[in-house]
Amino acid sequence: MDYGVIAIVAICALVLMIGALKQKSKVVFQFVMRGAVGLVCIYFCNEFLETRQLAFTVGINPVSFLTAGCLGIGGVLLLYGIMFYQTL
């Protein structure tokens, strides 16, 4: 249920940002979409790793959203690489 509330807040924030920045809406939209897709990838990867009982998962938070938004899927892989490195 917490993820549902987060998703609703994120969608509302997206709509407000696009309305406020109509001239730069394409850049903002791409950033938000990369961030959202990144968070979805993180969620499913965390669920997959949990079923395999592996000890490293990435948290879903604003820092991971910004990383995924700026770097895309490469940022998601970077976050998992950092978590894997910390477990060594």
PDB file of N, CA, C and O in Angstrom, chain B, residues numbered from 101:
ATOM      1  N   MET B 101       0.823  -1.188   0.000  1.00  0.00           N
ATOM      2  CA  MET B 101       0.000   0.000   0.000  1.00  0.00           C
ATOM      3  C   MET B 101       0.864   1.247   0.000  1.00  0.00           C
ATOM      4  O   MET B 101       0.474   2.257  -0.585  1.00  0.00           O
ATOM      5  N   ASP B 102       2.022   1.208   0.636  1.00  0.00           N
ATOM      6  CA  ASP B 102       2.902   2.367   0.659  1.00  0.00           C
ATOM      7  C   ASP B 102       3.375   2.719  -0.746  1.00  0.00           C
ATOM      8  O   ASP B 102       3.520   3.898  -1.069  1.00  0.00           O
ATOM      9  N   TYR B 103       3.618   1.709  -1.591  1.00  0.00           N
ATOM     10  CA  TYR B 103       4.065   1.974  -2.947  1.00  0.00           C
ATOM     11  C   TYR B 103       2.955   2.640  -3.754  1.00  0.00           C
ATOM     12  O   TYR B 103       3.238   3.440  -4.646  1.00  0.00           O
ATOM     13  N   GLY B 104       1.706   2.324  -3.457  1.00  0.00           N
ATOM     14  CA  GLY B 104       0.592   2.970  -4.147  1.00  0.00           C
ATOM     15  C   GLY B 104       0.527   4.452  -3.846  1.00  0.00           C
ATOM     16  O   GLY B 104       0.297   5.262  -4.745  1.00  0.00           O
ATOM     17  N   VAL B 105       0.728   4.814  -2.587  1.00  0.00           N
ATOM     18  CA  VAL B 105       0.726   6.223  -2.192  1.00  0.00           C
ATOM     19  C   VAL B 105       1.895   6.944  -2.845  1.00  0.00           C
ATOM     20  O   VAL B 105       1.744   8.067  -3.324  1.00  0.00           O
ATOM     21  N   ILE B 106       3.057   6.307  -2.867  1.00  0.00           N
ATOM     22  CA  ILE B 106       4.230   6.906  -3.502  1.00  0.00           C
ATOM     23  C   ILE B 106       3.970   7.110  -4.991  1.00  0.00           C
ATOM     24  O   ILE B 106       4.340   8.143  -5.549  1.00  0.00           O
ATOM     25  N   ALA B 107       3.344   6.145  -5.628  1.00  0.00           N
ATOM     26  CA  ALA B 107       3.054   6.255  -7.058  1.00  0.00           C
ATOM     27  C   ALA B 107       2.083   7.398  -7.331  1.00  0.00           C
ATOM     28  O   ALA B 107       2.264   8.138  -8.298  1.00  0.00           O
ATOM     29  N   ILE B 108       1.065   7.554  -6.505  1.00  0.00           N
ATOM     30  CA  ILE B 108       0.096   8.630  -6.685  1.00  0.00           C
ATOM     31  C   ILE B 108       0.764   9.986  -6.495  1.00  0.00           C
ATOM     32  O   ILE B 108       0.513  10.911  -7.268  1.00  0.00           O
ATOM     33  N   VAL B 109       1.608  10.117  -5.480  1.00  0.00           N
ATOM     34  CA  VAL B 109       2.325  11.376  -5.247  1.00  0.00           C
ATOM     35  C   VAL B 109       3.254  11.677  -6.416  1.00  0.00           C
ATOM     36  O   VAL B 109       3.357  12.826  -6.846  1.00  0.00           O
ATOM     37  N   ALA B 110       3.928  10.658  -6.930  1.00  0.00           N
ATOM     38  CA  ALA B 110       4.847  10.861  -8.053  1.00  0.00           C
ATOM     39  C   ALA B 110       4.097  11.305  -9.300  1.00  0.00           C
ATOM     40  O   ALA B 110       4.571  12.178 -10.027  1.00  0.00           O
ATOM     41  N   ILE B 111       2.943  10.720  -9.554  1.00  0.00           N
ATOM     42  CA  ILE B 111       2.155  11.104 -10.721  1.00  0.00           C
ATOM     43  C   ILE B 111       1.651  12.531 -10.573  1.00  0.00           C
ATOM     44  O   ILE B 111       1.676  13.297 -11.536  1.00  0.00           O
ATOM     45  N   CYS B 112       1.195  12.899  -9.385  1.00  0.00           N
ATOM     46  CA  CYS B 112       0.746  14.279  -9.149  1.00  0.00           C
ATOM     47  C   CYS B 112       1.893  15.270  -9.319  1.00  0.00           C
ATOM     48  O   CYS B 112       1.708  16.342  -9.895  1.00  0.00           O
ATOM     49  N   ALA B 113       3.068  14.918  -8.824  1.00  0.00           N
ATOM     50  CA  ALA B 113       4.234  15.788  -8.980  1.00  0.00           C
ATOM     51  C   ALA B 113       4.607  15.919 -10.453  1.00  0.00           C
ATOM     52  O   ALA B 113       4.990  16.999 -10.902  1.00  0.00           O
ATOM     53  N   LEU B 114       4.498  14.838 -11.196  1.00  0.00           N
ATOM     54  CA  LEU B 114       4.783  14.868 -12.624  1.00  0.00           C
ATOM     55  C   LEU B 114       3.846  15.822 -13.349  1.00  0.00           C
ATOM     56  O   LEU B 114       4.286  16.622 -14.175  1.00  0.00           O
ATOM     57  N   VAL B 115       2.577  15.740 -13.048  1.00  0.00           N
ATOM     58  CA  VAL B 115       1.598  16.612 -13.693  1.00  0.00           C
ATOM     59  C   VAL B 115       1.863  18.069 -13.344  1.00  0.00           C
ATOM     60  O   VAL B 115       1.780  18.933 -14.216  1.00  0.00           O
ATOM     61  N   LEU B 116       2.177  18.355 -12.101  1.00  0.00           N
ATOM     62  CA  LEU B 116       2.467  19.731 -11.699  1.00  0.00           C
ATOM     63  C   LEU B 116       3.732  20.262 -12.362  1.00  0.00           C
ATOM     64  O   LEU B 116       3.765  21.411 -12.803  1.00  0.00           O
ATOM     65  N   MET B 117       4.765  19.441 -12.436  1.00  0.00           N
ATOM     66  CA  MET B 117       6.010  19.891 -13.070  1.00  0.00           C
ATOM     67  C   MET B 117       5.815  20.145 -14.556  1.00  0.00           C
ATOM     68  O   MET B 117       6.352  21.119 -15.083  1.00  0.00           O
ATOM     69  N   ILE B 118       5.074  19.310 -15.237  1.00  0.00           N
ATOM     70  CA  ILE B 118       4.842  19.508 -16.661  1.00  0.00           C
ATOM     71  C   ILE B 118       4.033  20.778 -16.885  1.00  0.00           C
ATOM     72  O   ILE B 118       4.300  21.525 -17.826  1.00  0.00           O
ATOM     73  N   GLY B 119       3.054  21.027 -16.034  1.00  0.00           N
ATOM     74  CA  GLY B 119       2.277  22.257 -16.154  1.00  0.00           C
ATOM     75  C   GLY B 119       3.108  23.497 -15.904  1.00  0.00           C
ATOM     76  O   GLY B 119       2.922  24.510 -16.578  1.00  0.00           O
ATOM     77  N   ALA B 120       4.019  23.438 -14.950  1.00  0.00           N
ATOM     78  CA  ALA B 120       4.845  24.599 -14.614  1.00  0.00           C
ATOM     79  C   ALA B 120       5.946  24.840 -15.642  1.00  0.00           C
ATOM     80  O   ALA B 120       6.343  25.985 -15.861  1.00  0.00           O
ATOM     81  N   LEU B 121       6.434  23.805 -16.260  1.00  0.00           N
ATOM     82  CA  LEU B 121       7.561  23.924 -17.187  1.00  0.00           C
ATOM     83  C   LEU B 121       7.165  23.485 -18.594  1.00  0.00           C
ATOM     84  O   LEU B 121       7.781  22.576 -19.151  1.00  0.00           O
ATOM     85  N   LYS B 122       6.147  24.115 -19.174  1.00  0.00           N
ATOM     86  CA  LYS B 122       5.663  23.688 -20.482  1.00  0.00           C
ATOM     87  C   LYS B 122       6.728  23.782 -21.561  1.00  0.00           C
ATOM     88  O   LYS B 122       6.762  22.954 -22.472  1.00  0.00           O
ATOM     89  N   GLN B 123       7.587  24.767 -21.473  1.00  0.00           N
ATOM     90  CA  GLN B 123       8.608  24.915 -22.501  1.00  0.00           C
ATOM     91  C   GLN B 123       9.645  23.807 -22.416  1.00  0.00           C
ATOM     92  O   GLN B 123      10.179  23.372 -23.436  1.00  0.00           O
ATOM     93  N   LYS B 124       9.926  23.361 -21.231  1.00  0.00           N
ATOM     94  CA  LYS B 124      10.931  22.318 -21.049  1.00  0.00           C
ATOM     95  C   LYS B 124      10.286  20.999 -20.638  1.00  0.00           C
ATOM     96  O   LYS B 124      10.913  20.176 -19.971  1.00  0.00           O
ATOM     97  N   SER B 125       9.070  20.809 -21.026  1.00  0.00           N
ATOM     98  CA  SER B 125       8.341  19.620 -20.577  1.00  0.00           C
ATOM     99  C   SER B 125       8.944  18.334 -21.129  1.00  0.00           C
ATOM    100  O   SER B 125       8.869  17.294 -20.473  1.00  0.00           O
ATOM    101  N   LYS B 126       9.537  18.380 -22.314  1.00  0.00           N
ATOM    102  CA  LYS B 126      10.115  17.168 -22.880  1.00  0.00           C
ATOM    103  C   LYS B 126      11.277  16.669 -22.025  1.00  0.00           C
ATOM    104  O   LYS B 126      11.381  15.473 -21.753  1.00  0.00           O
ATOM    105  N   VAL B 127      12.144  17.578 -21.605  1.00  0.00           N
ATOM    106  CA  VAL B 127      13.290  17.208 -20.781  1.00  0.00           C
ATOM    107  C   VAL B 127      12.822  16.700 -19.424  1.00  0.00           C
ATOM    108  O   VAL B 127      13.311  15.683 -18.932  1.00  0.00           O
ATOM    109  N   VAL B 128      11.881  17.407 -18.827  1.00  0.00           N
ATOM    110  CA  VAL B 128      11.357  17.013 -17.517  1.00  0.00           C
ATOM    111  C   VAL B 128      10.637  15.675 -17.622  1.00  0.00           C
ATOM    112  O   VAL B 128      10.795  14.809 -16.761  1.00  0.00           O
ATOM    113  N   PHE B 129       9.852  15.509 -18.672  1.00  0.00           N
ATOM    114  CA  PHE B 129       9.115  14.261 -18.850  1.00  0.00           C
ATOM    115  C   PHE B 129      10.070  13.081 -19.012  1.00  0.00           C
ATOM    116  O   PHE B 129       9.848  12.021 -18.427  1.00  0.00           O
ATOM    117  N   GLN B 130      11.135  13.258 -19.804  1.00  0.00           N
ATOM    118  CA  GLN B 130      12.103  12.177 -19.979  1.00  0.00           C
ATOM    119  C   GLN B 130      12.799  11.846 -18.669  1.00  0.00           C
ATOM    120  O   GLN B 130      13.010  10.674 -18.358  1.00  0.00           O
ATOM    121  N   PHE B 131      13.160  12.868 -17.899  1.00  0.00           N
ATOM    122  CA  PHE B 131      13.804  12.640 -16.607  1.00  0.00           C
ATOM    123  C   PHE B 131      12.892  11.856 -15.674  1.00  0.00           C
ATOM    124  O   PHE B 131      13.310  10.878 -15.055  1.00  0.00           O
ATOM    125  N   VAL B 132      11.647  12.294 -15.582  1.00  0.00           N
ATOM    126  CA  VAL B 132      10.696  11.635 -14.673  1.00  0.00           C
ATOM    127  C   VAL B 132      10.402  10.211 -15.144  1.00  0.00           C
ATOM    128  O   VAL B 132      10.283   9.299 -14.325  1.00  0.00           O
ATOM    129  N   MET B 133      10.284  10.020 -16.443  1.00  0.00           N
ATOM    130  CA  MET B 133      10.014   8.674 -16.942  1.00  0.00           C
ATOM    131  C   MET B 133      11.203   7.744 -16.702  1.00  0.00           C
ATOM    132  O   MET B 133      11.010   6.587 -16.331  1.00  0.00           O
ATOM    133  N   ARG B 134      12.435   8.234 -16.910  1.00  0.00           N
ATOM    134  CA  ARG B 134      13.602   7.412 -16.608  1.00  0.00           C
ATOM    135  C   ARG B 134      13.643   7.067 -15.124  1.00  0.00           C
ATOM    136  O   ARG B 134      13.954   5.936 -14.750  1.00  0.00           O
ATOM    137  N   GLY B 135      13.330   8.047 -14.286  1.00  0.00           N
ATOM    138  CA  GLY B 135      13.313   7.796 -12.845  1.00  0.00           C
ATOM    139  C   GLY B 135      12.249   6.788 -12.458  1.00  0.00           C
ATOM    140  O   GLY B 135      12.501   5.893 -11.651  1.00  0.00           O
ATOM    141  N   ALA B 136      11.051   6.928 -13.031  1.00  0.00           N
ATOM    142  CA  ALA B 136       9.959   6.008 -12.710  1.00  0.00           C
ATOM    143  C   ALA B 136      10.272   4.597 -13.191  1.00  0.00           C
ATOM    144  O   ALA B 136      10.050   3.632 -12.460  1.00  0.00           O
ATOM    145  N   VAL B 137      10.783   4.467 -14.406  1.00  0.00           N
ATOM    146  CA  VAL B 137      11.140   3.148 -14.924  1.00  0.00           C
ATOM    147  C   VAL B 137      12.269   2.549 -14.088  1.00  0.00           C
ATOM    148  O   VAL B 137      12.289   1.345 -13.833  1.00  0.00           O
ATOM    149  N   GLY B 138      13.193   3.384 -13.670  1.00  0.00           N
ATOM    150  CA  GLY B 138      14.279   2.909 -12.815  1.00  0.00           C
ATOM    151  C   GLY B 138      13.772   2.379 -11.490  1.00  0.00           C
ATOM    152  O   GLY B 138      14.225   1.336 -11.020  1.00  0.00           O
ATOM    153  N   LEU B 139      12.820   3.102 -10.875  1.00  0.00           N
ATOM    154  CA  LEU B 139      12.264   2.635  -9.599  1.00  0.00           C
ATOM    155  C   LEU B 139      11.487   1.337  -9.766  1.00  0.00           C
ATOM    156  O   LEU B 139      11.524   0.472  -8.892  1.00  0.00           O
ATOM    157  N   VAL B 140      10.783   1.199 -10.885  1.00  0.00           N
ATOM    158  CA  VAL B 140      10.062  -0.050 -11.153  1.00  0.00           C
ATOM    159  C   VAL B 140      11.062  -1.199 -11.330  1.00  0.00           C
ATOM    160  O   VAL B 140      10.844  -2.300 -10.823  1.00  0.00           O
ATOM    161  N   CYS B 141      12.150  -0.938 -12.046  1.00  0.00           N
ATOM    162  CA  CYS B 141      13.189  -1.969 -12.209  1.00  0.00           C
ATOM    163  C   CYS B 141      13.801  -2.350 -10.866  1.00  0.00           C
ATOM    164  O   CYS B 141      14.034  -3.529 -10.595  1.00  0.00           O
ATOM    165  N   ILE B 142      14.060  -1.355 -10.032  1.00  0.00           N
ATOM    166  CA  ILE B 142      14.622  -1.626  -8.709  1.00  0.00           C
ATOM    167  C   ILE B 142      13.661  -2.479  -7.892  1.00  0.00           C
ATOM    168  O   ILE B 142      14.079  -3.429  -7.231  1.00  0.00           O
ATOM    169  N   TYR B 143      12.380  -2.142  -7.935  1.00  0.00           N
ATOM    170  CA  TYR B 143      11.386  -2.910  -7.173  1.00  0.00           C
ATOM    171  C   TYR B 143      11.376  -4.369  -7.601  1.00  0.00           C
ATOM    172  O   TYR B 143      11.425  -5.264  -6.757  1.00  0.00           O
ATOM    173  N   PHE B 144      11.311  -4.618  -8.915  1.00  0.00           N
ATOM    174  CA  PHE B 144      11.246  -5.997  -9.383  1.00  0.00           C
ATOM    175  C   PHE B 144      12.560  -6.735  -9.162  1.00  0.00           C
ATOM    176  O   PHE B 144      12.550  -7.931  -8.870  1.00  0.00           O
ATOM    177  N   CYS B 145      13.676  -6.052  -9.296  1.00  0.00           N
ATOM    178  CA  CYS B 145      14.965  -6.692  -9.013  1.00  0.00           C
ATOM    179  C   CYS B 145      15.079  -7.046  -7.529  1.00  0.00           C
ATOM    180  O   CYS B 145      15.586  -8.110  -7.176  1.00  0.00           O
ATOM    181  N   ASN B 146      14.604  -6.146  -6.665  1.00  0.00           N
ATOM    182  CA  ASN B 146      14.620  -6.441  -5.232  1.00  0.00           C
ATOM    183  C   ASN B 146      13.756  -7.657  -4.911  1.00  0.00           C
ATOM    184  O   ASN B 146      14.149  -8.508  -4.114  1.00  0.00           O
ATOM    185  N   GLU B 147      12.586  -7.736  -5.528  1.00  0.00           N
ATOM    186  CA  GLU B 147      11.715  -8.895  -5.307  1.00  0.00           C
ATOM    187  C   GLU B 147      12.381 -10.173  -5.804  1.00  0.00           C
ATOM    188  O   GLU B 147      12.304 -11.211  -5.146  1.00  0.00           O
ATOM    189  N   PHE B 148      13.031 -10.102  -6.956  1.00  0.00           N
ATOM    190  CA  PHE B 148      13.724 -11.271  -7.492  1.00  0.00           C
ATOM    191  C   PHE B 148      14.856 -11.702  -6.575  1.00  0.00           C
ATOM    192  O   PHE B 148      15.006 -12.890  -6.289  1.00  0.00           O
ATOM    193  N   LEU B 149      15.656 -10.745  -6.111  1.00  0.00           N
ATOM    194  CA  LEU B 149      16.771 -11.073  -5.222  1.00  0.00           C
ATOM    195  C   LEU B 149      16.274 -11.615  -3.883  1.00  0.00           C
ATOM    196  O   LEU B 149      16.921 -12.469  -3.277  1.00  0.00           O
ATOM    197  N   GLU B 150      15.127 -11.118  -3.423  1.00  0.00           N
ATOM    198  CA  GLU B 150      14.566 -11.614  -2.161  1.00  0.00           C
ATOM    199  C   GLU B 150      14.124 -13.062  -2.292  1.00  0.00           C
ATOM    200  O   GLU B 150      14.281 -13.837  -1.349  1.00  0.00           O
ATOM    201  N   THR B 151      13.576 -13.442  -3.437  1.00  0.00           N
ATOM    202  CA  THR B 151      13.172 -14.838  -3.624  1.00  0.00           C
ATOM    203  C   THR B 151      14.384 -15.757  -3.690  1.00  0.00           C
ATOM    204  O   THR B 151      14.295 -16.934  -3.341  1.00  0.00           O
ATOM    205  N   ARG B 152      15.516 -15.221  -4.139  1.00  0.00           N
ATOM    206  CA  ARG B 152      16.759 -15.989  -4.192  1.00  0.00           C
ATOM    207  C   ARG B 152      17.545 -15.901  -2.892  1.00  0.00           C
ATOM    208  O   ARG B 152      18.609 -16.507  -2.765  1.00  0.00           O
ATOM    209  N   GLN B 153      17.026 -15.150  -1.931  1.00  0.00           N
ATOM    210  CA  GLN B 153      17.615 -14.946  -0.610  1.00  0.00           C
ATOM    211  C   GLN B 153      19.030 -14.389  -0.683  1.00  0.00           C
ATOM    212  O   GLN B 153      19.928 -14.838   0.029  1.00  0.00           O
ATOM    213  N   LEU B 154      19.214 -13.398  -1.561  1.00  0.00           N
ATOM    214  CA  LEU B 154      20.484 -12.691  -1.653  1.00  0.00           C
ATOM    215  C   LEU B 154      20.421 -11.447  -0.772  1.00  0.00           C
ATOM    216  O   LEU B 154      19.359 -10.847  -0.608  1.00  0.00           O
ATOM    217  N   ALA B 155      21.557 -11.069  -0.211  1.00  0.00           N
ATOM    218  CA  ALA B 155      21.581 -10.079   0.860  1.00  0.00           C
ATOM    219  C   ALA B 155      21.648  -8.633   0.386  1.00  0.00           C
ATOM    220  O   ALA B 155      21.584  -7.735   1.225  1.00  0.00           O
ATOM    221  N   PHE B 156      21.772  -8.355  -0.900  1.00  0.00           N
ATOM    222  CA  PHE B 156      21.901  -6.956  -1.297  1.00  0.00           C
ATOM    223  C   PHE B 156      20.681  -6.505  -2.106  1.00  0.00           C
ATOM    224  O   PHE B 156      20.347  -7.084  -3.140  1.00  0.00           O
ATOM    225  N   THR B 157      20.044  -5.477  -1.613  1.00  0.00           N
ATOM    226  CA  THR B 157      18.919  -4.842  -2.287  1.00  0.00           C
ATOM    227  C   THR B 157      19.130  -3.335  -2.250  1.00  0.00           C
ATOM    228  O   THR B 157      19.800  -2.812  -1.360  1.00  0.00           O
ATOM    229  N   VAL B 158      18.559  -2.655  -3.211  1.00  0.00           N
ATOM    230  CA  VAL B 158      18.657  -1.199  -3.304  1.00  0.00           C
ATOM    231  C   VAL B 158      17.361  -0.606  -2.775  1.00  0.00           C
ATOM    232  O   VAL B 158      16.273  -1.080  -3.101  1.00  0.00           O
ATOM    233  N   GLY B 159      17.484   0.433  -1.958  1.00  0.00           N
ATOM    234  CA  GLY B 159      16.307   1.091  -1.421  1.00  0.00           C
ATOM    235  C   GLY B 159      15.627   1.967  -2.456  1.00  0.00           C
ATOM    236  O   GLY B 159      16.275   2.520  -3.344  1.00  0.00           O
ATOM    237  N   ILE B 160      14.313   2.085  -2.331  1.00  0.00           N
ATOM    238  CA  ILE B 160      13.548   2.973  -3.199  1.00  0.00           C
ATOM    239  C   ILE B 160      13.377   4.282  -2.438  1.00  0.00           C
ATOM    240  O   ILE B 160      12.598   4.367  -1.490  1.00  0.00           O
ATOM    241  N   ASN B 161      14.115   5.296  -2.867  1.00  0.00           N
ATOM    242  CA  ASN B 161      14.115   6.585  -2.182  1.00  0.00           C
ATOM    243  C   ASN B 161      14.435   7.679  -3.189  1.00  0.00           C
ATOM    244  O   ASN B 161      14.695   7.380  -4.355  1.00  0.00           O
ATOM    245  N   PRO B 162      14.422   8.940  -2.767  1.00  0.00           N
ATOM    246  CA  PRO B 162      14.689  10.033  -3.715  1.00  0.00           C
ATOM    247  C   PRO B 162      16.073   9.964  -4.363  1.00  0.00           C
ATOM    248  O   PRO B 162      16.230  10.370  -5.515  1.00  0.00           O
ATOM    249  N   VAL B 163      17.063   9.465  -3.654  1.00  0.00           N
ATOM    250  CA  VAL B 163      18.404   9.372  -4.233  1.00  0.00           C
ATOM    251  C   VAL B 163      18.425   8.361  -5.373  1.00  0.00           C
ATOM    252  O   VAL B 163      19.031   8.616  -6.413  1.00  0.00           O
ATOM    253  N   SER B 164      17.777   7.228  -5.189  1.00  0.00           N
ATOM    254  CA  SER B 164      17.739   6.244  -6.269  1.00  0.00           C
ATOM    255  C   SER B 164      16.898   6.758  -7.436  1.00  0.00           C
ATOM    256  O   SER B 164      17.193   6.437  -8.587  1.00  0.00           O
ATOM    257  N   PHE B 165      15.854   7.552  -7.163  1.00  0.00           N
ATOM    258  CA  PHE B 165      15.060   8.167  -8.235  1.00  0.00           C
ATOM    259  C   PHE B 165      15.912   9.148  -9.034  1.00  0.00           C
ATOM    260  O   PHE B 165      15.876   9.140 -10.265  1.00  0.00           O
ATOM    261  N   LEU B 166      16.679   9.990  -8.344  1.00  0.00           N
ATOM    262  CA  LEU B 166      17.537  10.951  -9.034  1.00  0.00           C
ATOM    263  C   LEU B 166      18.625  10.254  -9.839  1.00  0.00           C
ATOM    264  O   LEU B 166      18.941  10.675 -10.952  1.00  0.00           O
ATOM    265  N   THR B 167      19.196   9.195  -9.286  1.00  0.00           N
ATOM    266  CA  THR B 167      20.234   8.448 -10.001  1.00  0.00           C
ATOM    267  C   THR B 167      19.668   7.800 -11.252  1.00  0.00           C
ATOM    268  O   THR B 167      20.269   7.882 -12.323  1.00  0.00           O
ATOM    269  N   ALA B 168      18.522   7.159 -11.123  1.00  0.00           N
ATOM    270  CA  ALA B 168      17.892   6.529 -12.282  1.00  0.00           C
ATOM    271  C   ALA B 168      17.411   7.581 -13.275  1.00  0.00           C
ATOM    272  O   ALA B 168      17.475   7.361 -14.484  1.00  0.00           O
ATOM    273  N   GLY B 169      16.929   8.720 -12.784  1.00  0.00           N
ATOM    274  CA  GLY B 169      16.473   9.778 -13.677  1.00  0.00           C
ATOM    275  C   GLY B 169      17.600  10.393 -14.473  1.00  0.00           C
ATOM    276  O   GLY B 169      17.425  10.699 -15.653  1.00  0.00           O
ATOM    277  N   CYS B 170      18.747  10.581 -13.859  1.00  0.00           N
ATOM    278  CA  CYS B 170      19.893  11.179 -14.554  1.00  0.00           C
ATOM    279  C   CYS B 170      20.595  10.185 -15.457  1.00  0.00           C
ATOM    280  O   CYS B 170      20.950  10.517 -16.587  1.00  0.00           O
ATOM    281  N   LEU B 171      20.798   8.973 -14.974  1.00  0.00           N
ATOM    282  CA  LEU B 171      21.629   8.007 -15.697  1.00  0.00           C
ATOM    283  C   LEU B 171      20.845   6.902 -16.388  1.00  0.00           C
ATOM    284  O   LEU B 171      21.410   6.165 -17.196  1.00  0.00           O
ATOM    285  N   GLY B 172      19.561   6.772 -16.092  1.00  0.00           N
ATOM    286  CA  GLY B 172      18.760   5.727 -16.724  1.00  0.00           C
ATOM    287  C   GLY B 172      19.049   4.359 -16.137  1.00  0.00           C
ATOM    288  O   GLY B 172      19.327   4.227 -14.945  1.00  0.00           O
ATOM    289  N   ILE B 173      18.980   3.343 -16.982  1.00  0.00           N
ATOM    290  CA  ILE B 173      19.199   1.970 -16.534  1.00  0.00           C
ATOM    291  C   ILE B 173      20.634   1.792 -16.049  1.00  0.00           C
ATOM    292  O   ILE B 173      20.897   0.987 -15.156  1.00  0.00           O
ATOM    293  N   GLY B 174      21.555   2.540 -16.635  1.00  0.00           N
ATOM    294  CA  GLY B 174      22.940   2.486 -16.162  1.00  0.00           C
ATOM    295  C   GLY B 174      23.053   2.908 -14.709  1.00  0.00           C
ATOM    296  O   GLY B 174      23.871   2.368 -13.965  1.00  0.00           O
ATOM    297  N   GLY B 175      22.238   3.867 -14.300  1.00  0.00           N
ATOM    298  CA  GLY B 175      22.214   4.291 -12.904  1.00  0.00           C
ATOM    299  C   GLY B 175      21.683   3.208 -11.983  1.00  0.00           C
ATOM    300  O   GLY B 175      22.168   3.044 -10.863  1.00  0.00           O
ATOM    301  N   VAL B 176      20.689   2.472 -12.453  1.00  0.00           N
ATOM    302  CA  VAL B 176      20.155   1.360 -11.661  1.00  0.00           C
ATOM    303  C   VAL B 176      21.233   0.294 -11.488  1.00  0.00           C
ATOM    304  O   VAL B 176      21.421  -0.235 -10.392  1.00  0.00           O
ATOM    305  N   LEU B 177      21.931  -0.015 -12.564  1.00  0.00           N
ATOM    306  CA  LEU B 177      23.018  -0.992 -12.474  1.00  0.00           C
ATOM    307  C   LEU B 177      24.128  -0.485 -11.561  1.00  0.00           C
ATOM    308  O   LEU B 177      24.733  -1.265 -10.826  1.00  0.00           O
ATOM    309  N   LEU B 178      24.395   0.809 -11.604  1.00  0.00           N
ATOM    310  CA  LEU B 178      25.392   1.401 -10.716  1.00  0.00           C
ATOM    311  C   LEU B 178      24.990   1.235  -9.258  1.00  0.00           C
ATOM    312  O   LEU B 178      25.833   0.905  -8.424  1.00  0.00           O
ATOM    313  N   LEU B 179      23.722   1.456  -8.935  1.00  0.00           N
ATOM    314  CA  LEU B 179      23.256   1.289  -7.558  1.00  0.00           C
ATOM    315  C   LEU B 179      23.421  -0.147  -7.090  1.00  0.00           C
ATOM    316  O   LEU B 179      23.846  -0.389  -5.961  1.00  0.00           O
ATOM    317  N   TYR B 180      23.085  -1.104  -7.951  1.00  0.00           N
ATOM    318  CA  TYR B 180      23.260  -2.506  -7.578  1.00  0.00           C
ATOM    319  C   TYR B 180      24.737  -2.864  -7.473  1.00  0.00           C
ATOM    320  O   TYR B 180      25.117  -3.673  -6.626  1.00  0.00           O
ATOM    321  N   GLY B 181      25.567  -2.277  -8.315  1.00  0.00           N
ATOM    322  CA  GLY B 181      27.004  -2.500  -8.219  1.00  0.00           C
ATOM    323  C   GLY B 181      27.566  -2.001  -6.899  1.00  0.00           C
ATOM    324  O   GLY B 181      28.403  -2.662  -6.285  1.00  0.00           O
ATOM    325  N   ILE B 182      27.106  -0.834  -6.462  1.00  0.00           N
ATOM    326  CA  ILE B 182      27.553  -0.287  -5.176  1.00  0.00           C
ATOM    327  C   ILE B 182      27.114  -1.188  -4.030  1.00  0.00           C
ATOM    328  O   ILE B 182      27.891  -1.460  -3.115  1.00  0.00           O
ATOM    329  N   MET B 183      25.861  -1.652  -4.082  1.00  0.00           N
ATOM    330  CA  MET B 183      25.387  -2.540  -3.006  1.00  0.00           C
ATOM    331  C   MET B 183      26.150  -3.862  -3.006  1.00  0.00           C
ATOM    332  O   MET B 183      26.462  -4.399  -1.943  1.00  0.00           O
ATOM    333  N   PHE B 184      26.451  -4.387  -4.192  1.00  0.00           N
ATOM    334  CA  PHE B 184      27.220  -5.631  -4.269  1.00  0.00           C
ATOM    335  C   PHE B 184      28.625  -5.423  -3.725  1.00  0.00           C
ATOM    336  O   PHE B 184      29.153  -6.279  -3.015  1.00  0.00           O
ATOM    337  N   TYR B 185      29.227  -4.290  -4.054  1.00  0.00           N
ATOM    338  CA  TYR B 185      30.573  -3.984  -3.566  1.00  0.00           C
ATOM    339  C   TYR B 185      30.595  -3.872  -2.039  1.00  0.00           C
ATOM    340  O   TYR B 185      31.565  -4.287  -1.404  1.00  0.00           O
ATOM    341  N   GLN B 186      29.539  -3.319  -1.449  1.00  0.00           N
ATOM    342  CA  GLN B 186      29.478  -3.181   0.007  1.00  0.00           C
ATOM    343  C   GLN B 186      29.366  -4.525   0.709  1.00  0.00           C
ATOM    344  O   GLN B 186      29.768  -4.651   1.865  1.00  0.00           O
ATOM    345  N   THR B 187      28.826  -5.533   0.029  1.00  0.00           N
ATOM    346  CA  THR B 187      28.686  -6.844   0.668  1.00  0.00           C
ATOM    347  C   THR B 187      29.979  -7.649   0.637  1.00  0.00           C
ATOM    348  O   THR B 187      30.093  -8.659   1.331  1.00  0.00           O
ATOM    349  N   LEU B 188      30.961  -7.212  -0.165  1.00  0.00           N
ATOM    350  CA  LEU B 188      32.226  -7.951  -0.239  1.00  0.00           C
ATOM    351  C   LEU B 188      33.049  -7.762   0.991  1.00  0.00           C
ATOM    352  O   LEU B 188      34.145  -8.315   1.092  1.00  0.00           O
TER     353      LEU B 188
END
